[in-house]
Amino acid sequence: MSGNSESQSKGNLFFGLTLIVAGSVFLMDRMELIHAFDYWFLLPAMIALGGLVDIVSPSKPEHIAKGCFSLVFALWLYVSIEQMWGWNFRTSWPLLLIAFGIQHLVGGLLAVREVQK
């Protein structure tokens, strides 16, 4: 199996498992077996895990930048949910714009570097 299709398979596997887990949690919440709000703290961890998958098994250089953005997004989400350092969704959203811009800048630089090799 080539590196590109293997990486894509890992991404599809992670995404599929994430959808199954999320759907199961929502279903159990609707059936009143659990209170899903108690598990919201897991969302940033799932996003961070997806970012780590992108960093560890990139099929393109841009995936490393995307994975780093996912890690920053997960951290921002956790900090905003927990309202650490007085930050919440209303006060800290500009950080996402900065992180998204850095993702595209680094992704573009990595792509140019890859082409020059």
C-alpha positions as CSV (number, residue, x, y, z in Angstrom):
1,M,0.0,0.0,0.0
2,S,1.4,3.4,-0.9
3,G,2.1,6.0,1.7
4,N,-0.7,8.3,0.4
5,S,-3.4,5.7,0.4
6,E,-2.3,4.3,3.8
7,S,-2.4,7.8,5.3
8,Q,-5.9,8.4,3.8
9,S,-7.0,5.0,5.2
10,K,-5.9,6.0,8.7
11,G,-7.7,9.3,8.3
12,N,-10.9,7.6,7.2
13,L,-10.6,5.1,10.0
14,F,-10.3,7.8,12.6
15,F,-13.1,9.9,11.1
16,G,-15.4,6.8,10.9
17,L,-14.7,5.9,14.5
18,T,-15.3,9.5,15.6
19,L,-18.7,9.5,13.9
20,I,-19.7,6.2,15.5
21,V,-18.7,7.3,19.0
22,A,-20.4,10.7,18.6
23,G,-23.6,9.1,17.2
24,S,-23.6,6.5,20.0
25,V,-23.2,9.2,22.7
26,F,-26.1,11.3,21.2
27,L,-28.3,8.2,20.8
28,M,-27.7,7.2,24.4
29,D,-28.4,10.8,25.5
30,R,-31.8,10.7,23.6
31,M,-32.6,7.3,25.2
32,E,-31.8,8.9,28.6
33,L,-29.1,6.3,29.3
34,I,-26.5,9.0,29.9
35,H,-26.4,12.8,30.2
36,A,-24.2,13.8,27.2
37,F,-23.4,17.2,28.5
38,D,-21.2,15.5,31.1
39,Y,-18.9,14.3,28.2
40,W,-18.4,17.6,26.3
41,F,-14.9,17.8,27.8
42,L,-14.0,14.9,25.4
43,L,-14.6,16.9,22.3
44,P,-11.3,18.9,22.4
45,A,-9.5,15.6,23.1
46,M,-11.1,14.0,20.0
47,I,-10.1,17.0,17.8
48,A,-6.6,16.9,19.2
49,L,-6.3,13.2,18.4
50,G,-7.3,13.9,14.9
51,G,-4.7,16.6,14.7
52,L,-2.1,14.2,15.9
53,V,-3.1,11.7,13.2
54,D,-2.5,14.4,10.6
55,I,0.9,15.2,12.0
56,V,2.1,11.7,12.5
57,S,0.9,10.3,9.1
58,P,0.8,13.2,6.6
59,S,0.2,12.4,3.0
60,K,1.1,16.0,2.0
61,P,3.2,18.6,3.8
62,E,0.1,20.7,4.3
63,H,-1.4,18.0,6.6
64,I,1.3,18.8,9.2
65,A,0.0,22.4,9.3
66,K,-3.6,21.2,9.4
67,G,-2.7,18.9,12.3
68,C,-1.1,21.7,14.2
69,F,-4.1,23.9,13.7
70,S,-6.3,21.1,15.0
71,L,-4.2,20.9,18.1
72,V,-4.5,24.7,18.6
73,F,-8.2,24.6,17.9
74,A,-8.7,21.8,20.5
75,L,-6.7,23.8,23.1
76,W,-8.7,26.9,22.3
77,L,-12.0,25.0,22.6
78,Y,-10.9,23.5,26.0
79,V,-9.8,26.8,27.4
80,S,-13.0,28.5,26.2
81,I,-15.3,25.8,27.6
82,E,-13.5,25.9,31.0
83,Q,-13.1,29.7,30.8
84,M,-9.5,29.5,31.8
85,W,-7.6,32.8,32.3
86,G,-10.9,34.7,31.8
87,W,-11.1,33.5,28.2
88,N,-14.4,32.4,26.7
89,F,-15.8,32.0,23.2
90,R,-16.8,35.7,23.0
91,T,-13.4,37.0,24.1
92,S,-10.9,34.6,22.5
93,W,-12.3,34.0,19.0
94,P,-9.7,36.2,17.3
95,L,-7.1,33.6,18.2
96,L,-8.7,31.3,15.8
97,L,-8.3,33.8,12.9
98,I,-4.6,34.1,13.8
99,A,-4.2,30.3,14.0
100,F,-6.0,29.7,10.8
101,G,-3.8,32.3,9.0
102,I,-0.7,30.7,10.4
103,Q,-1.9,27.3,9.2
104,H,-2.3,28.5,5.7
105,L,1.0,30.4,5.8
106,V,3.0,27.3,7.1
107,G,1.1,25.0,4.8
108,G,2.0,27.1,1.8
109,L,5.6,27.3,2.9
110,L,5.8,23.6,3.3
111,A,4.3,23.0,-0.1
112,V,6.7,25.4,-1.8
113,R,9.6,23.7,0.0
114,E,8.4,20.3,-1.1
115,V,8.2,21.4,-4.7
116,Q,11.7,22.8,-4.7
117,K,13.2,19.5,-3.6
